[in-house]
């Protein structure tokens, strides 16, 4: 009788652990969430850097290769830390641009786990972007 209870208890614990991992996604999912948080953080820093240079030089760079550190800013990450691919940069017009990254998890799901940003735009697939508009000089 004690053996049956022990086996039943062990099975119940195993099912509970399995269900918990299924609900929260497990360590692999947590790793992908952390990588996506880093990507969004990198995009924010990159957008700040580009906007700083764009305001000081009164012109946005043509590509990420043209982005140099702004005074008072640290050197910024221009490549995805996992894939090593450069983040996307598009100069939309003389006063606006966007920087983009591909997330590891679905952005609709990731939105709950990513740092809050009111300028984060969800695109097709797993793409997220931050769009910035420079103030127009008068």
Buried (B, 14 or more C-beta within 10 A) or exposed (E): EEEEEEEEEEEEEEEEEEEEEEEEBEEEBEEBBEBBBBBBBBBBBBBBBBBBBBBEEEBBBEEBEEBEEBEEEEEBBBEBEBEEEEBBBEBEEEBBBBBBBBBBBEBEBBBEBBEEBEEBEBEEEBBBBBBBEBEEEE
